[in-house]
Amino acid sequence: MSVRDIQSQLEEMYGVEVSPTLIANVTNAVLIACVDGLTVFPNAIQTVFPKNTVQLCIVHMVQLGCFCLLAAAQAGLRRYQGNLPRCH
């Protein structure tokens, strides 16, 4: 996305004119972007903000870790239950 594209987008959406210098300064200043794990966001962000670092949001990292722990616990429990004697 070029500076001209961003200018026209801002003018279309908000009716304001923004100088190309301001847009260049803002887009160069973004250093870290947190995303939610969707694969298209990092590519889109890297296109607009080429000097930034994209990382997964901490909330989503914790959530993913909990899912992995739960899946491991369920798999271990299934293996353990297979070795238990049956009481009828």
N, C-alpha and C positions, 0 to 999 in steps of 0.2 A: 504494500500500500504506500503510495507516494505522498509527499507533503501536499501536493495539489489535490489528491483524493481526500485526504483528511480535511483540508480546507473546505472543499465542496460539501462534504458530509456534515461538518459543523454548521455551515451556512444553511444547508437544507433542513437539518433537524432543529436548530435553535435560532436561526436567523441572525447569526453573528459572524463578523469577519475577523479572522485571526491571522496574524502575520506569519509568513513561512518560518521566520527566525524563531518565534515562540514555539511553533509546532516542532521544529527541529530540536530545540532545547529540551522540551518536555519528553519527546520520544527517546532522546539520548540519555535522559536522566533516570529512566526506569531500569533498575538493576536486578530486582528479584520479583518474580511473579509466582504466586501459588495457584495451582490448578487442582481440580477435583478428580483427576485420573482419566478423563476422556482423552483419546489420542489426538483429536484435531486441535485442541487448545494450544499445546506447546508449539506446534508448527505455525499456527496463526500468530501467536505472540512473538515468536522468533522472527517472523516476517516483518512485523511492525516495529518491534523493539529488538534489533539484532544484537545489542550488547548485553542483554539481560540474561539471567539465570532462571530457568524454570524448575520448580520443585513441587512435589506433591504436598498438599495441605496437610498439616499435622493432624487434624481431625480425621481425615481420610486415611492417613498412615496408621493411626491407632485403630480405626475401624477395621482396616484390612488385617492388621495384626490379630485382632480379636477373632475375626472369621477364621484365620489360619489356625489359631490355637483351638478354637472350637472344633474345627474339622479334624485336627490331629487327635484331640481328646475323644471324639466320636469314633474315629478309626481304631484307637487303642482300646476303647471300651468294647467295640464289636469283637476285636481279637480276643480280649479277655473273657467275654461272655461265651465265646465258642469253646473255651476250655473248662467251663464250670460244669459240674455234674448236674444232671437233670433230676429234679425232685418231683415225682408224680404221686 
